[in-house]
Amino acid sequence: MIRPLDNITVVSLEHAIAAPFCTRQLADMGARVIKIERPKVGDFARAYDTRVKGLASHFVWTNRSKESLTLDLKHAQAKTVMEKLLAKADVLIQNLAPGATARMGLDYAGLKERFPQLIVCDISGYGGDGPQRDKKAYDLLIQSEAGFVTTTGTADEPSKAGISVADIAAGMYAYTNILNAILLRQKTGKGSHIDLSMLEALAEWMSFPMYYAWEGAPPPPRAGASHATIYPYGPFKAGDGKSVVLGLQNEREWAVFCDKVMGQPALAKHADYDSVSKRSANRVALRALIEASFKDFDVEQVKQRLDTAGIGYGQMNEMADLWAHPQLKARERWRQVGTSAGPIPALLPPGRNNAYEARMEDVPPLGAHTDAILAEFGVAAGDIAAMREQGAI
């Protein structure tokens, strides 16, 4: 099977989520990803938890289909090893501490003359210049800096996202920037440098609330699980206490909902509710009316009425529900990948292409490919043994 990134080699100095999420997607599309990890310890995300047969949930998610090479980058022999790897690599990606690769001569400025073909992608919290370039950055800190936390939560209390949205945003933009750089190299024959910050990635995602707060206007109010400015758009309880998540976005849907679901067609033209902005402003009273109309029905009956009316809705699923989601099963989105603790289910990456299927291979144990990679790239057996004895691999 031919995949889009077959014959592309990526060397990654990565840990945590942002860079590993990027490189896993490159691996999904066929790239060879050589993940360089610290001897004995490895990527610290390996130790985040033990939820997946003793392995970390973040790690098994972001590291399938890679090769793990343990290497102490500060060891005298490491420079020789890196030179051999980068001579044949297409991409070097890193999300180490600010300035770390420059101190080791592994930044773009130190590499571009010797490796003109190389695409170097640096992921950092704040970017390679500016007054905050040297600040440490973790996902929660960037969620806060980007204003995300102030738009999420309830009216009484702001909240972070339940997943690492800043890391994920950075990983996604690193992925697309690397794809663009590969296409550019096909035209110019030269590599390039990508300077990608978590702050800029999440700030892009925050563009709607920024524009909503144009020139000092009030920002979108925090609305819990509901939409900040569109209503009814969020969870509502049925008579059995279970919730259904409604999604009404226009006047046609609102009129149908009032008539076919609530049984109150006149409500659509009520002066308090005859526009999106009015419904949002009067959401407390409207919630009471909607839930009162649901009180004689259990959630399944409410869903049937919504289906009949053609109104969009969703279930308030828990993680167990998502594992068993019938749509994912029907579309055959699950595959098995190997780990050191045995096979686990894994989702295919989003997007189904009729010409190929994404690569879905093992999550590597720490250092599983060290000897094979070093030998492949010309490191003598005696040198490999010496490096191991010295703790360099």
N, C-alpha and C positions, 0 to 999 in steps of 0.2 A: 504494500500500500504506500503510495506516494503522499507525503504530507507537506504543507506549505514551507515548513522550516527544516526539512531534512537537509543534512550537511551543514547546518549552522551550529557552531560550537560556542557555548557561553561559559565563561569562567565567572563564578560568583563568590564574592566575599560578603556573605549575607548572614543575617540573624533576624530573629523576631518575625515580623509579618510582611512589611512592605516589599522588600526585595524578594523574599521567598515566594510571595504570592505572584509577583511579576514573573519570576523564572519558572515557576510551575506552569504558568500559562504558555510560556515559550516551549517548555518541554511537552506540554499537551499537543502542540502543533508540530512536534517532531524534532525540535532542537535538542542537541546534546548539552546537558547542563552539568558542569563539574562544580559541585558545591564544596568550597574549601572551609573546613571546620577546625577548631582548636583541638589539638590532641587531648584525649581522655575526657574532655568536657563537651566539645561540640557546640553547636548552635544552642544558646541558652533556652530557646523555645522547646527543646527536647524535654526540659524539666518543668514546664508550666503546670502540668497536672499528670495524672495517670489513668485517665478515664477510658481510654481505648485499649483494652487488654494490657494495661500497664504502660501504654504509650500516651504521649501528650496529644490532646485533641487538636490544638493549633498546628502542631508539627505534622501530623498525618494528613491534615487538610492541605497544607501548602508545600509538601516536599515529595510527592510521588514522582516517579519517572526520572529521578536525578541520580547522579553518582556522587558518593561522599568520599572526599579526599581529606585526610587529616594532615595539617601542615602548620607548624609554628612559623608565622611570617617573620618573626624576629630572629630566627635561626640563620646562621651564615649561609647554609645551603639553600634556604628558601628562595633567595633571589635568582639563583640558577634555575630552580624548578619553575618559578614564575615566568622567567624568560622563555623557557621551552614551551610552556603552556600558551603564552600569549602570542608566540610566533605563529601558532596555528589557530588561534581563536578569532572569532568574529566580534564577540561582545565581551566586555568586562563590566560587570555591574557590582556596585557596593553600597552598603548602608552602614558602614562602620562609623565610629565617632568622628565628629568634624575634625578635619586635618590629618586623620590617621593615614590615609593612603599617600598623601603628599609627603609625610615624614618617611615613608618607606619607598618613595620614588615610584609609586604605583598610581599617581594621578595622571590626568590626560596630558598635562604639560610635560611630565617626565617620560611619557610613553609614545607620544604622537610621531616623533622622528623615527624611532626604531620600528614602530608598528603602524604604518600609515593606514593600513586596512581596518584598524581596530575602532570599534564603537565603544566609547566609555560612558556609562550611565552612573551618575552619582545621585543617590537619594539621601536627602537630609531633611531635618525639620524645617529649616528656614532658608535654605539655598546657600550657594557658595560665596556670596558677598552680602553686604548690608550689615547694619549694626548688630543683628541677632544671629549672624552666621555660626557662631561658636556655641550657641546655647544647646544644651541637651534637649531632646524632644521625644516625648512619648505620646501615645495616641490621645490620652485624656488631655494632656497639655495643649495639643494642637486643636482638639475639639473646642477647648476653651478659648484659645487665641483666635480661632476663626469665627467665633460667635455662635457656633453650633449649639453649645450648651444652653445659651440664653433663649433659644427658640424651641427647645425641647423640654418636655416635662409638663407640669401642671401650672396653673396660675400662681400657686403658692410656692412652688419649688422647681428650679431648673434641674435638668437631668442630662447625663451623658447618654449616648446611644448604647444599646446592649451589645453591640459588636464594634470591632475596631474600624470605624468608618474612615478615620484619617489615614490609617495604614492601607486600607483597601483602596481608597481613592488614589493614594500615591502609587500603589502597585499597579493599578489599572492604567494610570497615565504613563508610568514607566514602560509598561508593556506596549502601549500604542506609540510612544515616542521611539522605542527601539524598532518597532516594525517600520515606522517612517524613515528612520536612519538607515535601515537595510535597503529600503527602496531608493533612498537618495544615493547610497553607495553604488547601486547598480547604474546610476546615471553619471556619477562623478568619478567612481573608482577609489574614493577616499572615505575613511571613517570620519566620525564626528564626535562631539562631546555633548552629552545631555546633562543638564544641571536641573534636577527636579526636586522641588520642595513639597513636603507634606502640607504646609500652610497654604501654598498656592493651589494645590490639588483640591483641598477642602474648601478654600475660598471660592473656587469656581462653582462648587456644588451649592454654595450659599448665595448664589447670585439672585435667586428669587427674593429671599427676605431682604437682601441689600437694596434691590430696586424698590421693593415695597416700602422701605424706609427712606426713600429718596429725599435728599435735602432736609434731613432732620425729622421727617415724618415718623410717627410711632411705628415700631417694628411689629410684625405679626404677633398676636398674643399667643402665649403657650396654652395649648388646648388638650393636653394629655394624648389619648389615642384618637381624638377627633382632628379634623383639618382646622387649621388656624383661621381660615377666611371663607371656606365653603361649607354649607350646612343644608341638610343633614348629610354628614360625611364622617362616619365613625361608628362606634359600637352602641347598640341599643338592646335592652333586655326584653325578652319575650316573657310570657306568663309563667314559664317553668324556671325562670331565673337565668337561663342561658342567653348568651349574647349573639347577635348577628351584626355584621359590620356593613352598614349601608354606604353606597357611593352614588349620590345624586349630584349632577354637575350642571344641569341646565333646566330651563323653565318647562320644556316639554316633559322631561322625566318627572319633575316636581308635580305637574298636573296629573300625570298618570298615577303616580304614587298616592296622591291624595284620593283619587277616585277608586282605583282598583285594589290598593293595599289597605289604606286607612278607612276607606268607605266614607270619606268626607270630601266630596269634590269641591264644595264651596271654599274649603280652606286654601285652595290654590290661589284664589283671588283676594284672600284676606289682606287687609292693608298692612298688617305686621309681617306678612310672609310672602309677598308677591315679587320679591327679588332676592338674589343671592345675598346681597349685603344686609337686607332686612332680616332674612332668616338667620344669618350669622349673628347679628346684633341681638336678636331675640331668641337665642338658642336654648336658654334655660326653660322658658315657657314651651317652646316647640318640642323639646325633648319630652317634657311631661305629656304633651298631647300624643306624640308618637307612641310612647311606651304604654299609655292608657289604651290606645287602639290595639296594641299587641297583647294585652293582659289576658285575653280569653283564648290565646293560642300558644302552643308550645313552639319551640324554635323551628322544628321541622315544618310545622304548619305555616309559620311566617315565611320560611324559605319557599314553600310551594306557592304562596301568594305572590311573592317577589318574582319567582320564575314565570308565573302566568302573566304578570304585568310587564315582564321584560326589564326589570330593574336590577342593576348590578349590585351584588353583595358578596361578602366573603365570610368564611368561618373564622372564629378566633381560635386558631389552632395552637396546640402545645407542640413541643418537639416530637413527642411520640406520634402525633397526628401527621407531622411532616414526613417522618420516616415512612409512614404507611400511606402517604398521599396517593389516591387512586390515579390522578393524572400523571404523576411521575412514573408510576408503574405501567400505565397504559402506553406511555410514550417510550418505554424501555430505556429510562435514563440512568439506571443503576448498572454498575459493573463491579467486579471484584478486583482488588489490588492486594498485593502481598505486603506483609510487614514481618518484622522479626518475631512478632507474637502470633502470626498466622494471618489468613486473608481477612479483609474487611470490605464492606460495601463502600463504594465511592460514586458520586455523581459525575456523569460526563459534563464537561464544561458547556455553558450555554451556547446555543447555536448548533443546528444540525445541518451539515453539508453533505450533499448526496455523493460527493466525490471521494470522501475519506472519513474515517472516524478518528477522534482524538486518541493520542497515545495514553494508555492507562497501565503504567508499570509500577514496580514496587516502591515503597517508601524505604530508603536505604538505612541500614544500621550505620552507626558512626564508624567511619573509616573503612567501610566495606570494599571500596574500590581503590584504596590507596596504592597497594603494591602493583596492581594491574595498570593503573594510570601512569605511575612513575616509570614503569618499565616501558610502556607504550611510547612515552615521550623522551626516552633515551637515557634515563637514570640507571646507572649500572647496579646490578644486584648487590654488590658489596657496599655501594653508597646507600642503598635503601636500608640494608641491615644496620649500617652505622648510624643513620638518621634515627632509626627506631630505637637503638640502644641509647642514643642521646636525648630521646624524648621529643625529637623534632617532628615526628609523624605519629 
